[in-house]
Amino acid sequence: MKSNKKLLITIDGPAGAGKTTVSRALAKKLGYNYIDTGALYRGIAYKARQKNITETDDNNLKKICENISLKFINIGEEQHLFSDNKDIEPFIRTEEISMLASAISAKSFVRKALLQLQRDLGSKKRAVFEGRDMGTVVFPNADIKFFLKASVDERAARRYKQLGNDSEQSLYDIKKLIIKRDQNDSQRKLAPLKPAEDAIIIDSTAISAEQATEFMLASIFR
């Protein structure tokens, strides 16, 4: 179902709601570019962790933001984030990096450093942007906005299943981390996680990623 329309579509929502799976599927069906903006914050967090810079060390975090080079490169059907020409995709999906990315994303200078990069990526439209403030801050004039949510229990169960039997984290531990991440993202003063006023809200608790994607397609082509 390739689309000839030049649309900019945003999909926001909390961790574990299925944004990545749905965003990728939607972009593929439309023939659009998929942009995982959360990876950009993870890229800064990974750089900070490499240099043993903590979330409270604003001076050195600012230096990272001023000097880091981030770009997406498609490898096969997968999108990889490169930092200073190094593929860091295999290292940015840990819970440690997730929590650090959530903490530093509350800082105005970090968000400012990434704002123009994100807008540049969306300048030609025909893109699906996944994130937490895409429809509220980065692209307030996006053509179509979605907000994907799910219950905490369901999101924790999905994450636990994704990690597999080799994970050292219990379901209870994962649920605690998700609740903490939700609090960090929704209670921060700068660009808090919330649906845009004109967003289409989808609860994915009891539906599959395929069903959520089809609902989005129906909303786009109605």
C-alpha positions, 0 to 999 in steps of 0.5 A: 500500500505505497503512498504517493502522498508526501506526509510527515507522520509522528508516533509518540508513546511510552516505552513498550507500547509497540511504537518501534514495531508499528512505526517500522511496519507503517513506514514499510507499507507506505514506502516511507523513511522510518526515523527512531528519534529515541536512538539519537538520545541513546547515542548521546547517552552511550557516548556519555557512558563511554566517557564515564560522564554522569547525568548530572555533569552538564558541562561535559554533556554539553561538550558531547552534544556540541561535538558528536556526529549522529546519522542513520544508515540502513543496513539491509532492512535495519536502520543503524545509528552511527556515532562519529562514523562508528556503528553503535546500534548493537550497544544502545538498546540496554536498560542502562542506556535507556535509563540514562537517555531518559534522564539526559533527555530532560535537559534543554541543551540536549533537546536543542542539540537534536531538534534541528537534526530531527527537523532536517530529517523530516524536511522532505516528509514521506517519513514516520517519526517515532518518539515521545515529543514528535507531535507536540514539540518537534513537529507540531504541524505534522500531517498525521499524529498518533499516540500509542499506549498500553498498560504497564503490565502489558508493556512489562510482559512484552519487554520480558518476552523480548529479553528471553530466558537469558535475561537476568531481570525479573518481570517485576524488575522490568515493570519497576523500570518501566514505571520509573521511565514513565515518571521521568518522561511524563513529569519532566518540565521540558517536552513531557511525554503526552499526546498532542491535542490533535493526536489519534490515540490507540491503546495497544494493550489488547491488540496486535502490532498488525492491528494497530498498524492497520488502524493507522493505515485506515486513519491515513487513507480515510 
